[in-house]
Amino acid sequence: MKKIIAILACLLLASTASAGDDPQQAIPARLKLMFERPDKPLDIAPVVVQADWAIVGWRQDGRGGRALMKKTHHGWSVYLCSGDSLKDAGTLEKIGLSTNDAAGLAARLKDAEAGLDSSVLALLSSFQGTVMMMNEASNGSGGGHEGHAQ
């Protein structure tokens, strides 16, 4: 029985590690862990990735927007939330992305959103302003939790 449990534990760890490596799985899982509630399901789509940056569309409880995410040594963290401003490569450069990463993300987002229903696009565009979630003071860790990995 102990061998079976050990084998199952290894399989579970292996599947978790491989899912954590795929941003298309890791990012929605991270956001759902952070924000989803039983009475308020979180819909994540699209997810576009360029290097250590991602833009994610989200919808929850009649609201929506886009999140800019950054991959750190802690995994994917929400850098900021906004609306249509995240579709613009120039804005992404001003935030701090390289020209290449900004252009790549903007192009991927345009392609990914081309097939979305107009009502979904309206929700993604409805987020007003910009809310910073991560800053230089947190050293890219998503909230000053540097000590957890040490």
DRENPA-3360 file (N, C-alpha, C; in nm, 2 decimals, always signed):
BEGIN
1 = MKKIIAIL = +0.08/-0.12/+0.00/+0.00/+0.00/+0.00/+0.09/+0.13/+0.00 ~ +0.20/+0.12/+0.08/+0.28/+0.24/+0.08/+0.35/+0.26/-0.05 ~ +0.38/+0.16/-0.13/+0.44/+0.17/-0.26/+0.34/+0.24/-0.35 ~ +0.21/+0.20/-0.35/+0.11/+0.26/-0.43/+0.09/+0.41/-0.40 ~ +0.09/+0.44/-0.28/+0.08/+0.58/-0.24/+0.20/+0.66/-0.29 ~ +0.32/+0.60/-0.27/+0.44/+0.67/-0.31/+0.44/+0.69/-0.47 ~ +0.39/+0.59/-0.54/+0.39/+0.60/-0.69/+0.29/+0.71/-0.73 ~ +0.17/+0.71/-0.66/+0.07/+0.81/-0.69/+0.12/+0.95/-0.66;
9 = ACLLLAST = +0.19/+0.97/-0.55/+0.24/+1.10/-0.51/+0.34/+1.14/-0.61 ~ +0.43/+1.06/-0.66/+0.53/+1.09/-0.77/+0.46/+1.13/-0.90 ~ +0.35/+1.06/-0.93/+0.28/+1.09/-1.05/+0.21/+1.23/-1.04 ~ +0.15/+1.26/-0.92/+0.09/+1.38/-0.90/+0.19/+1.50/-0.91 ~ +0.31/+1.48/-0.84/+0.41/+1.58/-0.85/+0.46/+1.60/-0.99 ~ +0.48/+1.50/-1.07/+0.52/+1.51/-1.21/+0.42/+1.59/-1.29 ~ +0.29/+1.56/-1.27/+0.19/+1.62/-1.35/+0.18/+1.77/-1.31 ~ +0.19/+1.80/-1.18/+0.19/+1.94/-1.14/+0.31/+2.02/-1.19;
17 = ASAGDDPQ = +0.42/+1.96/-1.19/+0.54/+2.03/-1.25/+0.53/+2.05/-1.40 ~ +0.48/+1.96/-1.47/+0.47/+1.98/-1.62/+0.36/+2.08/-1.64 ~ +0.25/+2.08/-1.57/+0.14/+2.18/-1.59/+0.19/+2.32/-1.55 ~ +0.28/+2.33/-1.45/+0.34/+2.46/-1.41/+0.43/+2.52/-1.51 ~ +0.49/+2.43/-1.60/+0.58/+2.48/-1.70/+0.50/+2.54/-1.82 ~ +0.38/+2.50/-1.84/+0.30/+2.55/-1.95/+0.22/+2.67/-1.91 ~ +0.26/+2.79/-1.97/+0.19/+2.91/-1.93/+0.04/+2.91/-1.96 ~ +0.00/+2.83/-2.06/-0.14/+2.82/-2.09/-0.22/+2.75/-1.99;
25 = QAIPARLK = -0.16/+2.68/-1.90/-0.22/+2.61/-1.79/-0.19/+2.68/-1.66 ~ -0.06/+2.72/-1.64/-0.02/+2.78/-1.52/-0.08/+2.91/-1.49 ~ -0.09/+3.00/-1.59/-0.15/+3.13/-1.57/-0.30/+3.12/-1.52 ~ -0.38/+3.05/-1.60/-0.52/+3.04/-1.55/-0.53/+2.98/-1.41 ~ -0.45/+2.88/-1.39/-0.46/+2.81/-1.26/-0.42/+2.91/-1.14 ~ -0.32/+2.99/-1.17/-0.27/+3.09/-1.07/-0.38/+3.19/-1.04 ~ -0.44/+3.24/-1.15/-0.54/+3.35/-1.14/-0.67/+3.29/-1.07 ~ -0.71/+3.17/-1.10/-0.82/+3.11/-1.04/-0.80/+3.09/-0.89;
33 = LMFERPDK = -0.68/+3.04/-0.86/-0.64/+3.03/-0.71/-0.65/+3.16/-0.64 ~ -0.61/+3.27/-0.70/-0.61/+3.40/-0.64/-0.75/+3.46/-0.63 ~ -0.83/+3.45/-0.74/-0.95/+3.53/-0.75/-1.08/+3.46/-0.76 ~ -1.08/+3.33/-0.80/-1.21/+3.26/-0.82/-1.28/+3.23/-0.69 ~ -1.41/+3.24/-0.68/-1.49/+3.20/-0.56/-1.60/+3.11/-0.61 ~ -1.65/+3.02/-0.52/-1.75/+2.93/-0.56/-1.87/+3.00/-0.63 ~ -1.91/+3.11/-0.58/-2.02/+3.18/-0.64/-1.99/+3.28/-0.75 ~ -1.86/+3.29/-0.78/-1.81/+3.38/-0.89/-1.70/+3.32/-0.97;
41 = PLDIAPVV = -1.74/+3.23/-1.06/-1.63/+3.17/-1.15/-1.56/+3.27/-1.23 ~ -1.43/+3.24/-1.25/-1.34/+3.33/-1.33/-1.31/+3.26/-1.46 ~ -1.34/+3.34/-1.57/-1.31/+3.29/-1.70/-1.19/+3.36/-1.75 ~ -1.09/+3.28/-1.80/-0.96/+3.33/-1.84/-0.94/+3.30/-1.99 ~ -0.94/+3.40/-2.07/-0.91/+3.38/-2.22/-0.91/+3.52/-2.28 ~ -0.82/+3.54/-2.37/-0.71/+3.46/-2.41/-0.59/+3.48/-2.32 ~ -0.49/+3.39/-2.34/-0.37/+3.40/-2.27/-0.26/+3.40/-2.38 ~ -0.19/+3.52/-2.38/-0.08/+3.53/-2.48/+0.05/+3.56/-2.41;
49 = VQADWAIV = +0.16/+3.49/-2.46/+0.28/+3.50/-2.39/+0.39/+3.54/-2.48 ~ +0.48/+3.62/-2.43/+0.61/+3.66/-2.50/+0.72/+3.67/-2.39 ~ +0.81/+3.58/-2.40/+0.92/+3.57/-2.31/+0.87/+3.56/-2.16 ~ +0.90/+3.65/-2.07/+0.85/+3.64/-1.93/+0.73/+3.73/-1.91 ~ +0.66/+3.77/-2.01/+0.54/+3.85/-2.00/+0.42/+3.78/-2.06 ~ +0.31/+3.81/-2.01/+0.18/+3.76/-2.06/+0.07/+3.86/-2.05 ~ -0.02/+3.86/-2.14/-0.15/+3.94/-2.13/-0.26/+3.84/-2.13 ~ -0.35/+3.86/-2.03/-0.46/+3.76/-2.01/-0.59/+3.84/-2.00;
57 = GWRQDGRG = -0.69/+3.79/-2.07/-0.82/+3.84/-2.06/-0.90/+3.77/-1.95 ~ -0.97/+3.85/-1.87/-1.05/+3.78/-1.76/-1.19/+3.84/-1.76 ~ -1.28/+3.75/-1.71/-1.42/+3.79/-1.69/-1.47/+3.72/-1.57 ~ -1.54/+3.80/-1.49/-1.59/+3.75/-1.36/-1.71/+3.84/-1.31 ~ -1.82/+3.77/-1.29/-1.94/+3.84/-1.22/-1.98/+3.97/-1.30 ~ -1.98/+3.96/-1.43/-2.03/+4.07/-1.51/-1.92/+4.18/-1.54 ~ -1.80/+4.15/-1.49/-1.69/+4.25/-1.51/-1.58/+4.18/-1.59 ~ -1.49/+4.26/-1.64/-1.38/+4.20/-1.71/-1.27/+4.30/-1.73;
65 = GRALMKKT = -1.16/+4.26/-1.79/-1.04/+4.34/-1.82/-0.93/+4.25/-1.87 ~ -0.81/+4.31/-1.87/-0.69/+4.24/-1.91/-0.59/+4.26/-1.80 ~ -0.51/+4.15/-1.78/-0.40/+4.16/-1.68/-0.27/+4.14/-1.75 ~ -0.17/+4.22/-1.71/-0.04/+4.20/-1.76/+0.03/+4.12/-1.65 ~ +0.09/+4.01/-1.69/+0.16/+3.92/-1.59/+0.31/+3.91/-1.62 ~ +0.38/+3.88/-1.52/+0.53/+3.87/-1.53/+0.57/+3.74/-1.47 ~ +0.66/+3.67/-1.53/+0.71/+3.54/-1.47/+0.83/+3.58/-1.39 ~ +0.83/+3.54/-1.27/+0.95/+3.56/-1.18/+0.99/+3.42/-1.12;
73 = HHGWSVYL = +1.09/+3.43/-1.03/+1.13/+3.30/-0.97/+1.02/+3.24/-0.89 ~ +0.92/+3.31/-0.86/+0.80/+3.26/-0.78/+0.69/+3.21/-0.87 ~ +0.71/+3.22/-1.00/+0.60/+3.18/-1.10/+0.54/+3.31/-1.16 ~ +0.42/+3.29/-1.22/+0.35/+3.40/-1.28/+0.28/+3.49/-1.18 ~ +0.30/+3.62/-1.18/+0.24/+3.72/-1.09/+0.17/+3.82/-1.17 ~ +0.06/+3.88/-1.12/-0.01/+3.99/-1.18/+0.07/+4.11/-1.16 ~ +0.11/+4.18/-1.27/+0.19/+4.30/-1.27/+0.10/+4.42/-1.26 ~ -0.01/+4.42/-1.34/-0.11/+4.52/-1.34/-0.24/+4.48/-1.41;
81 = CSGDSLKD = -0.35/+4.55/-1.38/-0.47/+4.52/-1.45/-0.51/+4.65/-1.52 ~ -0.57/+4.63/-1.64/-0.61/+4.75/-1.72/-0.71/+4.70/-1.82 ~ -0.74/+4.78/-1.92/-0.83/+4.74/-2.03/-0.77/+4.75/-2.16 ~ -0.82/+4.83/-2.25/-0.76/+4.84/-2.39/-0.62/+4.89/-2.39 ~ -0.57/+4.96/-2.29/-0.43/+5.01/-2.30/-0.33/+4.90/-2.32 ~ -0.36/+4.78/-2.27/-0.27/+4.67/-2.29/-0.26/+4.61/-2.43 ~ -0.35/+4.67/-2.52/-0.34/+4.62/-2.66/-0.24/+4.70/-2.74 ~ -0.18/+4.81/-2.68/-0.09/+4.90/-2.75/+0.05/+4.87/-2.71;
89 = AGTLEKIG = +0.14/+4.84/-2.82/+0.28/+4.81/-2.80/+0.35/+4.93/-2.73 ~ +0.32/+5.05/-2.77/+0.38/+5.17/-2.71/+0.36/+5.18/-2.56 ~ +0.24/+5.15/-2.52/+0.20/+5.15/-2.38/+0.28/+5.05/-2.31 ~ +0.29/+4.93/-2.37/+0.37/+4.82/-2.30/+0.52/+4.86/-2.29 ~ +0.57/+4.93/-2.39/+0.71/+4.97/-2.38/+0.73/+5.07/-2.26 ~ +0.63/+5.17/-2.25/+0.63/+5.26/-2.14/+0.63/+5.20/-2.00 ~ +0.56/+5.08/-2.00/+0.55/+5.01/-1.87/+0.69/+4.95/-1.84 ~ +0.77/+4.92/-1.94/+0.90/+4.86/-1.91/+0.93/+4.74/-2.00;
97 = LSTNDAAG = +0.85/+4.70/-2.09/+0.88/+4.58/-2.17/+0.97/+4.63/-2.28 ~ +1.06/+4.53/-2.33/+1.14/+4.56/-2.44/+1.06/+4.59/-2.56 ~ +1.11/+4.65/-2.66/+1.04/+4.68/-2.79/+0.99/+4.55/-2.85 ~ +1.08/+4.45/-2.85/+1.05/+4.32/-2.91/+0.93/+4.25/-2.83 ~ +0.94/+4.25/-2.70/+0.84/+4.18/-2.62/+0.71/+4.26/-2.63 ~ +0.71/+4.39/-2.63/+0.59/+4.47/-2.64/+0.52/+4.45/-2.78 ~ +0.60/+4.45/-2.88/+0.54/+4.43/-3.02/+0.49/+4.28/-3.03 ~ +0.56/+4.19/-2.98/+0.52/+4.05/-2.98/+0.39/+4.02/-2.91;
105 = LAARLKDA = +0.38/+4.08/-2.79/+0.26/+4.06/-2.71/+0.14/+4.13/-2.77 ~ +0.16/+4.25/-2.82/+0.05/+4.33/-2.89/+0.00/+4.25/-3.01 ~ +0.09/+4.20/-3.09/+0.05/+4.12/-3.21/-0.02/+3.99/-3.17 ~ +0.03/+3.92/-3.07/-0.04/+3.79/-3.03/-0.17/+3.82/-2.97 ~ -0.19/+3.93/-2.90/-0.32/+3.96/-2.84/-0.42/+4.00/-2.95 ~ -0.37/+4.07/-3.05/-0.46/+4.11/-3.16/-0.51/+3.98/-3.23 ~ -0.42/+3.89/-3.26/-0.46/+3.76/-3.32/-0.56/+3.68/-3.24 ~ -0.52/+3.67/-3.11/-0.60/+3.59/-3.01/-0.74/+3.65/-2.99;
113 = EAGLDSSV = -0.76/+3.78/-2.99/-0.89/+3.84/-2.97/-0.97/+3.85/-3.10 ~ -0.91/+3.83/-3.21/-0.98/+3.84/-3.34/-1.10/+3.75/-3.35 ~ -1.09/+3.63/-3.29/-1.20/+3.54/-3.29/-1.30/+3.55/-3.18 ~ -1.28/+3.64/-3.09/-1.37/+3.65/-2.97/-1.50/+3.72/-3.01 ~ -1.61/+3.68/-2.94/-1.74/+3.75/-2.96/-1.73/+3.89/-2.91 ~ -1.81/+3.98/-2.98/-1.81/+4.12/-2.94/-1.85/+4.15/-2.80 ~ -1.93/+4.07/-2.74/-1.97/+4.09/-2.60/-1.85/+4.06/-2.51 ~ -1.77/+3.96/-2.54/-1.65/+3.93/-2.46/-1.55/+4.05/-2.47;
121 = LALLSSFQ = -1.53/+4.10/-2.60/-1.44/+4.21/-2.62/-1.48/+4.33/-2.54 ~ -1.61/+4.35/-2.54/-1.67/+4.47/-2.46/-1.63/+4.46/-2.32 ~ -1.64/+4.34/-2.26/-1.61/+4.32/-2.12/-1.46/+4.34/-2.09 ~ -1.38/+4.29/-2.18/-1.23/+4.30/-2.17/-1.19/+4.45/-2.18 ~ -1.27/+4.53/-2.26/-1.24/+4.67/-2.27/-1.30/+4.76/-2.16 ~ -1.38/+4.70/-2.08/-1.46/+4.78/-1.98/-1.38/+4.82/-1.86 ~ -1.26/+4.76/-1.84/-1.18/+4.80/-1.72/-1.13/+4.94/-1.74 ~ -1.16/+5.02/-1.64/-1.13/+5.16/-1.65/-1.00/+5.19/-1.56;
129 = GTVMMMNE = -0.90/+5.26/-1.62/-0.78/+5.29/-1.55/-0.68/+5.18/-1.55 ~ -0.59/+5.19/-1.46/-0.48/+5.09/-1.44/-0.46/+5.07/-1.29 ~ -0.45/+4.94/-1.25/-0.43/+4.91/-1.11/-0.30/+4.83/-1.11 ~ -0.20/+4.89/-1.04/-0.07/+4.83/-1.02/-0.08/+4.72/-0.92 ~ -0.03/+4.60/-0.95/-0.03/+4.49/-0.85/+0.11/+4.46/-0.80 ~ +0.21/+4.49/-0.88/+0.35/+4.46/-0.85/+0.43/+4.58/-0.88 ~ +0.53/+4.61/-0.79/+0.62/+4.72/-0.82/+0.76/+4.69/-0.79 ~ +0.85/+4.78/-0.81/+1.00/+4.76/-0.79/+1.03/+4.73/-0.64;
137 = ASNGSGGG = +0.95/+4.78/-0.55/+0.98/+4.75/-0.41/+0.96/+4.61/-0.38 ~ +0.88/+4.54/-0.46/+0.85/+4.39/-0.43/+0.96/+4.31/-0.50 ~ +1.05/+4.37/-0.57/+1.16/+4.29/-0.64/+1.10/+4.19/-0.73 ~ +0.98/+4.22/-0.79/+0.93/+4.12/-0.89/+0.87/+4.00/-0.83 ~ +0.85/+4.00/-0.70/+0.80/+3.88/-0.63/+0.65/+3.88/-0.62 ~ +0.58/+3.98/-0.65/+0.44/+3.98/-0.64/+0.39/+4.02/-0.50 ~ +0.45/+4.11/-0.43/+0.40/+4.15/-0.31/+0.49/+4.15/-0.19 ~ +0.62/+4.14/-0.22/+0.71/+4.15/-0.10/+0.73/+4.02/-0.03;
145 = HEGHAQ = +0.71/+3.90/-0.09/+0.72/+3.78/-0.02/+0.85/+3.70/-0.05 ~ +0.96/+3.78/-0.06/+1.08/+3.72/-0.10/+1.13/+3.61/-0.02 ~ +1.10/+3.61/+0.11/+1.15/+3.51/+0.20/+1.10/+3.38/+0.19 ~ +0.99/+3.36/+0.12/+0.93/+3.23/+0.11/+1.01/+3.12/+0.04 ~ +1.09/+3.17/-0.06/+1.17/+3.08/-0.14/+1.31/+3.05/-0.08 ~ +1.34/+3.12/+0.03/+1.48/+3.10/+0.09/+1.49/+2.99/+0.19;
% end
